Amino acid sequence: MKLVLNSFFLSLLFFCVPVFGEDYHKEFTVKVSGIKIGKLNWTIKIDDDEFFNDLKLKSEGVLSGIYRFEGEYFSEGVFQNNKLKPTKYKHVWITNKTTKNMSLIFQDDKLKSLNQTPVEKEKLRINVFNINQSKDPLTSFLQIILGEKNSLVVDGRRTYVMNSIFNKKTEQTVVEISKYSNLWADHKRRKFEKLTFEKKDGDFFPIKINIHFDGRVFKLEQN
C-alpha cells in the first residue's frame, strides 16, 4: 500500500483554469475503495511571468492508525506566451518508517539535475537529461488545462506522455498515459494508468477526480 500511495501522489495534480495574479486554495478528501485515507490541500498562483504549485497531503481516517503518511509537492517556473516552463520541482514523502526526497531542476526545457534520498543504487536506464520539452508532473497537468492536448512528464522515477481528451457523453476529461518508461526499473512495469475528472462550468477546480493506478482507483472529492 505505501509504495502505491507514494508513486500515486508523485503523479497527481488537480485541474483548474486560474485567474492570473491571484492565489487559489482548495481542500480535497482522498478515498480508495470507499474508505477515507487522507486529506489534500492545494494552493496555486500564476501571475504575468511566473507560477507556483504547492500540495500538502496527510493521512486521515480509520487507516491512519495503521499506516500514517505525509507528503508535500511543489513546483515553480516561468510563464511566457501562455506556456509554463518549470525551473524547480520537489517532493517529500514521510511515513513511520521512511522519509524520501526528490528534487528536480529544469533548464532550457530539459531536466538539468535529479537528486533524491535515499540515493538510488541502480544506474539510470534512460538518458533523461537529453529529453527535450520535458516537464514535472504538476506543470504538465496545468499546461494541459491551459490548452495543450499532451505533455511529456519527467517525475524523477519515470517518464510518460499525458494525452487529454474530453468525453462529451460522460462530460469527463480523460487523460490517458502513453510512452511509459521507468528510469530505474523494468520498462514493462506500468502502474499509472489514466485519470478522469469532472468540472462544473465556471469553477476553477474539479468536483471529482479519479486516479487509476496499479489496479486501484483513488477518488478525490471537494470538501
C-alpha positions as CSV (number, residue, x, y, z in Angstrom):
1,M,0.0,0.0,0.0
2,K,2.7,2.5,0.9
3,L,4.6,2.1,-2.4
4,V,1.4,2.5,-4.3
5,L,0.4,5.7,-2.4
6,N,3.8,7.2,-2.8
7,S,4.0,6.6,-6.5
8,F,0.4,7.7,-7.0
9,F,0.8,11.1,-5.3
10,L,4.0,11.8,-7.3
11,S,1.9,11.8,-10.4
12,L,-1.0,13.8,-9.0
13,L,-2.2,17.3,-9.8
14,F,-5.6,18.9,-9.7
15,F,-7.1,20.8,-12.6
16,C,-8.3,24.4,-12.8
17,V,-8.3,27.4,-15.0
18,P,-6.7,30.1,-12.8
19,V,-7.2,33.8,-12.9
20,F,-3.7,35.2,-13.3
21,G,-2.2,37.1,-10.4
22,E,-4.4,35.5,-7.7
23,D,-3.9,32.7,-5.2
24,Y,-6.4,29.9,-5.0
25,H,-6.8,27.2,-2.5
26,K,-8.9,24.0,-2.3
27,E,-9.2,21.0,0.1
28,F,-10.0,17.5,-1.1
29,T,-10.8,14.2,0.6
30,V,-8.9,11.2,-0.7
31,K,-10.7,7.8,-0.7
32,V,-9.9,4.3,-2.0
33,S,-12.5,1.5,-2.1
34,G,-14.9,3.9,-0.3
35,I,-12.6,4.4,2.6
36,K,-11.1,7.8,3.5
37,I,-7.4,7.6,3.6
38,G,-6.3,11.3,3.6
39,K,-6.8,14.9,3.0
40,L,-5.0,17.1,0.4
41,N,-4.7,20.9,0.4
42,W,-3.6,22.6,-2.8
43,T,-2.6,26.2,-3.4
44,I,-1.7,27.6,-6.9
45,K,-0.7,31.0,-8.2
46,I,0.0,32.2,-11.8
47,D,0.9,35.8,-12.5
48,D,2.3,37.6,-15.5
49,D,5.6,35.8,-15.6
50,E,5.8,33.0,-13.1
51,F,3.8,30.3,-11.4
52,F,3.8,28.3,-8.2
53,N,2.1,25.0,-7.1
54,D,2.0,23.7,-3.6
55,L,0.2,20.5,-2.5
56,K,0.2,19.2,1.1
57,L,-1.1,15.6,1.8
58,K,-1.8,14.0,5.2
59,S,-3.3,10.7,6.2
60,E,-6.7,10.7,7.9
61,G,-9.5,8.2,8.7
62,V,-9.5,4.8,10.2
63,L,-6.5,3.5,8.4
64,S,-4.3,6.3,9.7
65,G,-3.8,4.4,12.9
66,I,-2.2,1.6,10.9
67,Y,-0.4,3.5,8.2
68,R,0.5,7.2,8.6
69,F,1.8,9.2,5.7
70,E,2.5,12.8,4.9
71,G,3.7,14.5,1.7
72,E,4.4,17.8,0.2
73,Y,4.8,18.5,-3.6
74,F,6.0,21.8,-5.0
75,S,6.8,23.2,-8.4
76,E,7.6,26.6,-9.8
77,G,8.8,28.2,-13.0
78,V,8.2,30.9,-15.6
79,F,5.0,31.7,-17.5
80,Q,5.6,33.1,-21.0
81,N,3.3,33.3,-24.1
82,N,0.7,31.1,-22.3
83,K,3.4,28.4,-21.8
84,L,4.6,27.0,-18.4
85,K,8.3,26.2,-18.2
86,P,9.3,24.6,-14.9
87,T,12.5,25.5,-13.2
88,K,12.1,23.5,-10.0
89,Y,10.2,20.6,-8.7
90,K,10.5,18.8,-5.3
91,H,8.6,16.5,-3.1
92,V,8.9,15.0,0.4
93,W,7.2,11.7,1.4
94,I,7.1,10.7,5.1
95,T,5.9,7.6,6.8
96,N,6.5,6.0,10.2
97,K,9.5,4.1,8.7
98,T,11.0,6.3,6.0
99,T,11.5,9.8,4.5
100,K,12.0,10.2,0.8
101,N,13.0,13.4,-1.0
102,M,13.1,14.2,-4.7
103,S,14.5,17.4,-6.3
104,L,14.4,18.2,-10.0
105,I,15.9,21.3,-11.7
106,F,14.9,22.2,-15.2
107,Q,16.7,24.5,-17.7
108,D,16.1,25.3,-21.4
109,D,13.1,22.9,-21.5
110,K,15.2,19.9,-20.2
111,L,15.9,18.2,-16.9
112,K,19.2,19.6,-15.7
113,S,19.7,17.7,-12.4
114,L,18.0,15.0,-10.4
115,N,18.7,14.4,-6.7
116,Q,16.9,12.0,-4.3
117,T,17.3,10.5,-0.9
118,P,17.7,7.7,-0.2
119,V,20.1,7.6,-3.1
120,E,19.1,5.2,-5.9
121,K,21.8,2.4,-6.2
122,E,20.7,1.3,-9.7
123,K,22.0,3.2,-12.8
124,L,19.6,5.2,-14.9
125,R,18.3,3.2,-17.8
126,I,17.3,6.3,-19.8
127,N,19.3,9.4,-20.7
128,V,16.6,11.6,-19.1
129,F,18.8,14.7,-19.3
130,N,18.7,14.6,-23.1
131,I,14.8,14.7,-23.5
132,N,13.5,17.9,-24.9
133,Q,10.3,19.7,-23.8
134,S,10.1,17.7,-20.6
135,K,8.2,19.0,-17.5
136,D,7.5,17.8,-14.0
137,P,4.0,16.2,-13.4
138,L,2.5,19.3,-11.7
139,T,3.4,21.6,-14.5
140,S,2.4,19.1,-17.2
141,F,-1.1,18.8,-15.8
142,L,-1.6,22.5,-15.5
143,Q,-0.2,23.1,-19.1
144,I,-2.9,20.7,-20.4
145,I,-5.6,22.7,-18.6
146,L,-4.3,25.8,-20.3
147,G,-4.9,24.3,-23.7
148,E,-2.3,21.8,-24.5
149,K,-3.5,18.3,-25.6
150,N,-0.4,16.5,-24.4
151,S,2.7,17.0,-22.3
152,L,5.8,15.0,-21.6
153,V,6.4,14.2,-17.9
154,V,9.6,13.5,-16.0
155,D,8.9,13.0,-12.3
156,G,12.3,11.5,-11.2
157,R,11.1,7.9,-11.3
158,R,9.6,7.6,-14.7
159,T,8.7,9.3,-18.0
160,Y,5.4,9.3,-19.8
161,V,3.1,11.4,-22.0
162,M,-0.2,12.7,-20.9
163,N,-2.9,12.9,-23.6
164,S,-6.1,14.8,-22.8
165,I,-9.5,14.0,-24.4
166,F,-12.9,15.4,-23.4
167,N,-15.7,12.8,-23.4
168,K,-18.9,14.6,-24.3
169,K,-21.1,11.6,-23.4
170,T,-19.8,11.4,-19.8
171,E,-18.8,15.1,-19.5
172,Q,-15.5,14.0,-18.2
173,T,-12.0,14.8,-19.3
174,V,-9.9,11.7,-19.7
175,V,-6.1,11.8,-19.5
176,E,-4.5,8.7,-21.0
177,I,-0.9,7.7,-20.3
178,S,1.4,6.7,-23.2
179,K,5.1,6.0,-23.9
180,Y,5.6,5.0,-20.3
181,S,9.1,4.2,-19.1
182,N,10.6,3.6,-15.7
183,L,14.0,5.3,-15.1
184,W,15.4,2.8,-12.6
185,A,13.4,-0.4,-13.2
186,D,12.0,-2.7,-15.9
187,H,10.4,-0.6,-18.6
188,K,7.5,-3.0,-18.8
189,R,6.2,-2.1,-15.4
190,R,3.3,0.3,-15.8
191,K,1.3,1.5,-12.8
192,F,-0.1,4.9,-13.6
193,E,-2.9,4.0,-16.0
194,K,-5.1,7.1,-16.5
195,L,-7.2,9.7,-14.7
196,T,-10.5,11.4,-15.2
197,F,-12.1,14.5,-13.8
198,E,-15.4,16.3,-13.7
199,K,-15.7,20.1,-13.6
200,K,-18.6,22.5,-13.4
201,D,-18.8,25.4,-15.7
202,G,-17.2,28.5,-14.2
203,D,-15.4,26.6,-11.4
204,F,-11.7,26.7,-11.1
205,F,-11.4,23.3,-9.5
206,P,-12.9,19.9,-10.5
207,I,-15.6,18.5,-8.3
208,K,-14.3,14.9,-8.7
209,I,-11.0,13.3,-9.8
210,N,-10.5,9.6,-10.3
211,I,-6.9,8.3,-10.5
212,H,-6.5,4.8,-11.9
213,F,-3.2,3.5,-10.5
214,D,-1.9,-0.1,-10.2
215,G,-5.4,-1.6,-10.3
216,R,-6.8,0.8,-7.7
217,V,-9.0,3.9,-8.2
218,F,-8.1,6.8,-5.9
219,K,-11.1,9.2,-5.6
220,L,-10.8,12.8,-4.7
221,E,-13.8,15.0,-3.8
222,Q,-14.1,18.6,-2.8
223,N,-14.7,19.3,0.8
